[in-house]
Amino acid sequence: MTVELAPPPPGRSAAADRAETRRRRVPYLLLAPGLVWLFIFYVIPLFQLLRMALTTGNLQAGYVFDWVWENFTQVFTTYQPQLLRSLVFALATTMITLLIAYPLAYAIAFRGGRYQSLFLLLLLMPLLFPFLMRTLAWRIILADQGVVVQTLQNIGLLPSNGRLLATGWAVVAGLVYNFLPFMALPIYVSLEKIDNRLIEAANDLYSTPFTAFRKVTLPLSMPGVISGSLLTMIPAAGDYVNVELLGNPQQAMMGNVVQNKFLNIIDYPAAAAISFTLMVAIVILVLVYVRSVGTEDLVA
């Protein structure tokens, strides 16, 4: 008894193979403009920044690339206080902004009702004004003869000769105010996407409101928290305007050092080394922060 095998399926035509190849190429073609943009405006400038940090010379005599690492060692010896202060101010700004922005975004997302658009407009309205103007407004608010200082002095929270302007508190307050929308908006987007049926299911399973928030709402909103933290921490670490207008030389951050090196001293190799080191420190800080909250997939 013989068994007849089924004939093999007919081979695919050359046209079908070409069509399949084109379909596979579509994602790469869509990514190509973004990759070219990143290569031209990120990879190449970053390479030039690192190359400049390893050179010697000056603007008049020219620069020589000779693998000099003294500019990097100077960052950790001469400018270590400014580096640490930048990271501390950035972390403090991120934490304070998060404590303010999360309840605000939660109220808009779940209690805003028909006024959600109005509340979002009010939240984003400060961004319609220039960054410099907003910082100068805080300079007036925190002035020695201003209402805030006098009120704190009257209730005993500030000595009679105390002040807020030209202190680290003023710098952090300016950073928090300027970057609050960048924290609140991503959190609002994450909260607004949460399916209310999940919270209702938690309530049906006899969860308390706090347990439902801790087990359902907070984990689902973590992508917004991480995004807002990154949008706040990174620019806050490199800021120099708030220190310039609200602080004093004792509160100088790395952004002020880079500005001075680039514009006043004209020491491009040292400025490049400081900028590159600050960027690496921020990346490490961000990775540690992201992994500490258990959202590694966002940066994988």
VMD Tcl script that draws the C-alpha trace (Angstrom):
set ca {
  {0.00 0.00 0.00}
  {1.46 3.25 -1.07}
  {0.77 6.63 0.51}
  {0.61 9.60 -1.77}
  {2.21 12.69 -0.32}
  {0.55 16.04 -0.80}
  {2.29 18.18 -3.37}
  {4.43 20.99 -1.94}
  {2.82 24.41 -1.89}
  {3.55 26.47 -4.91}
  {6.52 28.81 -4.56}
  {5.95 32.51 -4.07}
  {6.30 34.68 -7.08}
  {9.11 37.20 -7.43}
  {6.59 40.05 -7.26}
  {5.28 38.80 -3.92}
  {8.82 38.58 -2.56}
  {9.55 42.14 -3.66}
  {6.33 43.36 -2.04}
  {7.22 41.63 1.22}
  {10.68 43.16 1.14}
  {9.20 46.63 0.63}
  {6.83 46.10 3.56}
  {9.75 45.15 5.79}
  {11.61 48.27 4.77}
  {8.76 50.65 5.62}
  {9.51 50.93 9.39}
  {13.18 51.66 8.70}
  {12.26 54.28 6.10}
  {9.91 55.94 8.59}
  {12.68 55.99 11.19}
  {15.30 57.29 8.77}
  {14.46 61.05 9.02}
  {14.53 60.95 12.81}
  {17.78 58.97 12.87}
  {19.41 61.37 10.42}
  {18.24 64.31 12.53}
  {19.66 62.76 15.70}
  {22.94 61.94 13.99}
  {23.42 65.45 12.60}
  {22.22 67.47 15.58}
  {23.13 65.15 18.47}
  {25.80 62.56 17.67}
  {28.06 64.88 15.66}
  {27.85 67.81 18.16}
  {28.43 65.38 21.03}
  {31.51 64.00 19.29}
  {32.79 67.52 18.65}
  {32.15 68.44 22.29}
  {34.18 65.48 23.51}
  {36.93 66.24 21.01}
  {37.09 69.87 22.13}
  {37.33 68.74 25.78}
  {40.49 66.78 24.93}
  {42.30 69.67 23.22}
  {44.68 72.37 24.41}
  {45.24 75.91 23.24}
  {43.21 79.09 23.00}
  {41.11 81.00 20.52}
  {43.99 83.17 19.30}
  {46.68 80.50 18.89}
  {44.31 77.72 17.88}
  {43.47 74.36 19.41}
  {45.45 71.13 19.23}
  {43.82 67.74 19.77}
  {46.29 65.86 21.98}
  {44.16 63.72 24.32}
  {44.55 65.98 27.34}
  {42.44 64.77 30.28}
  {43.28 67.58 32.69}
  {40.08 69.40 31.77}
  {38.03 66.48 33.10}
  {40.04 66.14 36.30}
  {39.53 69.86 36.87}
  {35.78 69.30 36.96}
  {36.08 67.03 40.01}
  {38.68 69.16 41.78}
  {37.97 72.82 41.07}
  {34.25 72.64 40.29}
  {33.12 69.76 42.48}
  {30.91 72.03 44.69}
  {29.10 73.42 41.64}
  {28.57 69.94 40.22}
  {27.12 68.60 43.45}
  {25.00 71.70 43.90}
  {23.56 71.31 40.39}
  {22.57 67.71 41.08}
  {21.14 68.54 44.52}
  {19.12 71.48 43.19}
  {17.85 69.34 40.30}
  {16.78 66.53 42.64}
  {15.14 68.95 45.08}
  {13.31 70.67 42.24}
  {12.10 67.33 40.88}
  {10.85 66.09 44.26}
  {9.08 69.34 45.20}
  {7.57 69.68 41.74}
  {6.31 66.10 41.92}
  {4.68 66.70 45.31}
  {2.86 69.72 43.91}
  {2.10 68.45 40.42}
  {0.68 65.01 41.25}
  {-2.26 66.22 43.40}
  {-2.85 69.01 40.92}
  {-2.92 66.64 37.93}
  {-5.06 64.16 39.90}
  {-7.62 66.85 40.71}
  {-7.79 67.99 37.09}
  {-8.08 64.44 35.71}
  {-10.67 63.04 38.17}
  {-12.37 66.11 39.63}
  {-12.09 68.66 36.85}
  {-15.36 67.75 35.16}
  {-16.35 70.13 32.42}
  {-13.71 72.62 33.60}
  {-10.76 70.38 32.71}
  {-9.85 72.45 29.65}
  {-9.93 75.65 31.69}
  {-7.71 74.18 34.40}
  {-5.23 72.91 31.79}
  {-5.17 76.34 30.20}
  {-4.41 77.94 33.57}
  {-1.70 75.35 34.16}
  {0.01 76.05 30.84}
  {-0.57 79.80 30.81}
  {2.79 80.67 32.43}
  {4.51 79.08 29.44}
  {3.03 81.82 27.26}
  {5.40 84.29 28.91}
  {9.17 84.28 28.38}
  {11.30 82.30 30.82}
  {13.25 85.41 31.76}
  {10.10 87.40 32.54}
  {8.76 84.65 34.80}
  {12.04 84.53 36.72}
  {12.13 88.31 37.10}
  {8.60 88.15 38.51}
  {9.87 85.84 41.26}
  {12.65 88.34 41.94}
  {9.95 90.91 42.73}
  {7.84 88.45 44.76}
  {10.79 87.39 46.95}
  {12.24 90.89 47.37}
  {13.30 91.94 50.87}
  {10.44 94.45 51.09}
  {7.92 92.15 49.40}
  {4.74 90.71 50.82}
  {6.14 87.18 51.16}
  {9.17 88.16 53.25}
  {7.18 90.53 55.45}
  {4.49 87.90 56.06}
  {7.06 85.26 57.04}
  {8.73 87.76 59.35}
  {5.42 88.70 60.99}
  {4.51 85.07 61.77}
  {8.01 84.28 63.01}
  {9.13 81.88 60.28}
  {11.83 84.32 59.19}
  {14.08 86.51 61.36}
  {13.53 90.24 61.29}
  {16.69 90.67 59.22}
  {16.18 87.48 57.20}
  {15.69 87.32 53.46}
  {14.70 84.89 50.75}
  {16.25 86.51 47.71}
  {19.86 85.55 46.94}
  {19.49 82.21 48.74}
  {19.29 78.61 47.64}
  {15.60 78.53 48.60}
  {14.89 81.28 46.07}
  {16.74 79.38 43.34}
  {14.80 76.18 44.01}
  {11.52 78.12 44.18}
  {12.20 79.66 40.78}
  {13.10 76.28 39.30}
  {9.95 74.67 40.74}
  {7.73 77.39 39.36}
  {9.28 77.38 35.90}
  {9.23 73.59 35.47}
  {5.93 72.77 37.21}
  {3.95 72.48 33.92}
  {6.51 70.03 32.54}
  {5.87 67.74 35.50}
  {2.11 68.15 35.76}
  {1.16 67.67 32.11}
  {2.66 64.14 31.60}
  {1.15 63.01 34.91}
  {-2.25 64.35 33.85}
  {-2.04 62.49 30.53}
  {-1.27 59.21 32.33}
  {-4.05 59.70 34.88}
  {-6.58 60.70 32.24}
  {-5.94 57.44 30.34}
  {-6.71 55.22 33.34}
  {-9.88 53.18 32.89}
  {-12.25 54.07 35.73}
  {-13.55 50.49 35.69}
  {-10.25 49.35 37.19}
  {-10.73 51.67 40.16}
  {-14.36 50.58 40.48}
  {-13.23 46.94 40.46}
  {-10.80 47.70 43.30}
  {-13.62 49.31 45.26}
  {-15.87 46.30 44.60}
  {-13.14 44.10 46.08}
  {-13.43 46.09 49.33}
  {-10.29 48.14 48.83}
  {-10.05 51.39 50.73}
  {-9.58 54.54 48.63}
  {-5.94 54.71 49.66}
  {-5.35 51.04 48.78}
  {-7.03 51.50 45.41}
  {-4.82 54.50 44.76}
  {-1.67 52.66 45.83}
  {-2.44 49.44 43.95}
  {-4.14 50.79 40.80}
  {-3.85 54.52 40.19}
  {-0.25 55.11 41.21}
  {1.31 52.19 39.25}
  {-0.65 53.10 36.12}
  {0.46 56.72 36.37}
  {4.17 55.94 36.80}
  {5.01 56.49 33.09}
  {3.77 60.05 33.49}
  {5.73 60.48 36.70}
  {8.93 59.28 35.04}
  {8.39 61.44 31.95}
  {7.67 64.51 34.06}
  {10.71 63.82 36.25}
  {12.97 63.63 33.22}
  {11.51 66.80 31.70}
  {12.14 68.57 35.01}
  {15.42 67.12 36.25}
  {17.45 67.44 33.05}
  {16.87 71.15 32.31}
  {16.95 72.07 36.01}
  {20.46 70.62 36.39}
  {21.78 72.80 33.56}
  {19.87 75.97 34.43}
  {21.78 79.18 35.10}
  {19.15 81.92 34.76}
  {17.51 81.30 38.15}
  {20.85 81.40 39.95}
  {21.79 84.55 38.07}
  {18.59 86.41 39.02}
  {17.45 84.78 42.28}
  {20.68 83.52 43.85}
  {24.22 84.71 44.44}
  {27.70 83.49 43.48}
  {27.66 81.08 46.43}
  {24.74 79.21 44.77}
  {26.46 78.94 41.38}
  {25.61 75.82 39.40}
  {27.46 74.13 36.57}
  {25.40 76.06 34.05}
  {26.84 79.30 35.42}
  {30.37 77.89 35.20}
  {29.84 76.81 31.58}
  {28.38 80.20 30.71}
  {31.37 81.96 32.27}
  {33.85 79.68 30.50}
  {32.21 80.08 27.11}
  {31.31 83.79 27.13}
  {33.71 85.50 29.52}
  {36.92 83.50 29.91}
  {36.70 81.99 26.40}
  {38.09 78.66 27.62}
  {36.32 76.31 25.22}
  {38.14 73.05 26.19}
  {37.32 73.47 29.87}
  {33.73 74.46 29.08}
  {33.33 71.41 26.84}
  {34.71 69.10 29.52}
  {32.35 70.56 32.13}
  {29.37 70.24 29.80}
  {30.19 66.65 28.87}
  {30.74 65.65 32.52}
  {27.48 67.26 33.60}
  {25.62 65.44 30.84}
  {27.10 62.07 31.86}
  {26.29 62.75 35.52}
  {22.68 63.59 34.63}
  {22.34 60.40 32.55}
  {23.64 58.29 35.43}
  {21.34 60.07 37.89}
  {18.36 59.54 35.61}
  {19.11 55.82 35.16}
  {19.45 55.32 38.90}
  {16.21 57.19 39.51}
  {14.27 55.30 36.84}
  {15.45 51.88 38.01}
  {14.83 52.72 41.66}
  {11.13 53.20 40.96}
  {10.90 49.95 38.98}
  {10.27 51.26 35.47}
  {13.35 50.01 33.65}
  {11.36 49.31 30.50}
  {11.06 53.03 29.84}
  {14.79 53.33 29.23}
  {15.53 49.82 27.99}
}
mol new
graphics top color blue
foreach p $ca { graphics top sphere $p radius 0.5 }
foreach p [lrange $ca 0 end-1] q [lrange $ca 1 end] { graphics top cylinder $p $q radius 0.2 }
display resetview
